Amino acid sequence: MARWIVKALAQRTIGFMPNPDYWSDLVQRKIAGSVDLTYPFFLSRLDVARKNLEACARENSPAEVLELGTGWFPIVPLALRLAGASQVRTCDIVEHVSPERLRATLQAFARAADDGELNRRLPAINQALLQQFQSLDSTGQTCVESLHALGVDYMVGDFPAARLAPASIDLIVSHAVLEYIAAAPFMELLHAFRRVLKSDGAMSHWIDFSDEYAYFDKSISPLNFLKYPDWAWRVINNPIIPLSRLRIDDIRRLFASAGFIISHEETVKLDMSAMRKLPLAREFASRDIEDMRVLDAWITARIMQADGA
Ligand SMILES: C[S@@+](CC[C@H](N)C(=O)[O-])C[C@H]1O[C@@H](n2cnc3c(N)ncnc32)[C@H](O)[C@@H]1O
């Protein structure tokens, strides 16, 4: 049996056990060893923060920022704080950040300050706040409390729409999150974003359109999952990494229906000859091949004005 199918089946089993996030995290730590913070990963997330700031296209840093999908290491929200955001809110459906991971994140910030990477990758660092990062005593504190002391509001659970005032956010960001959200909840989320974003605010999202199993099983195409019809994908797909398989044309439609206009799109595509060799399921075969072969995309969006601008 192909390696990726074994992994998908294992995740499916874990996904239906009680407390699946606990077991998934345990397997990743003990078997895959994949949740340690490496310095290259840290630096890549500083670059994500910089791309997010560029999406704002303003002279001043965005004041109020909201991140969807914190993940294991709150690098992006802390980097955005250092780069001038006065308040950063970050939310995730799972509490992946632990005191050890927060400590590792702050140590990486200290290393990047020492070796110059922080100044090289981010504009105008708030030095006083950086000192605060380095002197934070988190003994006896929860991650939520420690992050709060650094100006980051870490919220775990469903999207906290009720806690966010209308038109209160300058910048909404996500990285490697939206691909897990199916069309109906995606639309709900976009409506919530539309409500909380200021009229001159911006959104910056990096979306992975590839088949995540191809990172693990190099024998399959990065778009292998497009071979399967919807019914078969429902059997393979699982609650641990629920890949929606929405394509970039679906995303454009959803954004437009929610009242957003995509102002910038930067895509990476699968090589055309490899794409032509992939036997696409009927659901994808009749659609524009240029959209189907997108592997990932940075999307900047703004609220559509009443005149359609
Ligand atoms: C692949 S990780 C990316 C984490 C981080 N943004 C990064 O780039 O390192 C995806 C994260 O999104 C979170 N997530 C998935 N669906 C979500 C949703 N509907 N709302 C908030 N977070 C979600 C997951 O729990 C996970 O932490």
Ligand as a Chemical Component Dictionary entry (heavy atoms), coordinates in Angstrom:
data_LIG
# 
_chem_comp.id                   LIG 
_chem_comp.type                 NON-POLYMER 
_chem_comp.pdbx_formal_charge   0 
_chem_comp.three_letter_code    LIG 
# 
loop_
_chem_comp_atom.comp_id 
_chem_comp_atom.atom_id 
_chem_comp_atom.alt_atom_id 
_chem_comp_atom.type_symbol 
_chem_comp_atom.charge 
_chem_comp_atom.model_Cartn_x 
_chem_comp_atom.model_Cartn_y 
_chem_comp_atom.model_Cartn_z 
_chem_comp_atom.pdbx_ordinal 
LIG C1  C1  C 0  -0.518  23.987 8.836  1  
LIG S1  S1  S 1  -0.861  24.805 10.309 2  
LIG C2  C2  C 0  -0.215  26.406 9.944  3  
LIG C3  C3  C 0  0.177   27.141 11.192 4  
LIG C4  C4  C 0  0.839   28.501 10.982 5  
LIG N1  N1  N 0  -0.060  29.453 10.392 6  
LIG C5  C5  C 0  2.083   28.345 10.147 7  
LIG O1  O1  O 0  2.098   28.763 8.987  8  
LIG O2  O2  O -1 3.055   27.782 10.658 9  
LIG C6  C6  C 0  -2.599  25.076 10.227 10 
LIG C7  C7  C 0  -3.169  25.652 11.491 11 
LIG O3  O3  O 0  -4.494  26.109 11.228 12 
LIG C8  C8  C 0  -5.332  25.717 12.290 13 
LIG N2  N2  N 0  -6.702  25.703 11.756 14 
LIG C9  C9  C 0  -7.277  24.830 10.902 15 
LIG N3  N3  N 0  -8.560  25.180 10.658 16 
LIG C10 C10 C 0  -8.790  26.315 11.364 17 
LIG C11 C11 C 0  -9.927  27.168 11.538 18 
LIG N4  N4  N 0  -11.088 26.918 10.947 19 
LIG N5  N5  N 0  -9.810  28.235 12.362 20 
LIG C12 C12 C 0  -8.631  28.503 12.985 21 
LIG N6  N6  N 0  -7.539  27.731 12.861 22 
LIG C13 C13 C 0  -7.607  26.649 12.064 23 
LIG C14 C14 C 0  -4.782  24.375 12.709 24 
LIG O4  O4  O 0  -5.191  24.008 14.001 25 
LIG C15 C15 C 0  -3.287  24.634 12.614 26 
LIG O5  O5  O 0  -2.790  25.196 13.783 27 
# 
loop_
_chem_comp_bond.comp_id 
_chem_comp_bond.atom_id_1 
_chem_comp_bond.atom_id_2 
_chem_comp_bond.value_order 
_chem_comp_bond.pdbx_ordinal 
LIG C1  S1  SING 1  
LIG S1  C2  SING 2  
LIG S1  C6  SING 3  
LIG C2  C3  SING 4  
LIG C3  C4  SING 5  
LIG C4  N1  SING 6  
LIG C4  C5  SING 7  
LIG C5  O1  DOUB 8  
LIG C5  O2  SING 9  
LIG C6  C7  SING 10 
LIG C7  O3  SING 11 
LIG C7  C15 SING 12 
LIG O3  C8  SING 13 
LIG C8  N2  SING 14 
LIG C8  C14 SING 15 
LIG N2  C9  SING 16 
LIG N2  C13 SING 17 
LIG C9  N3  DOUB 18 
LIG N3  C10 SING 19 
LIG C10 C11 SING 20 
LIG C10 C13 DOUB 21 
LIG C11 N4  SING 22 
LIG C11 N5  DOUB 23 
LIG N5  C12 SING 24 
LIG C12 N6  DOUB 25 
LIG N6  C13 SING 26 
LIG C14 O4  SING 27 
LIG C14 C15 SING 28 
LIG C15 O5  SING 29 
# 
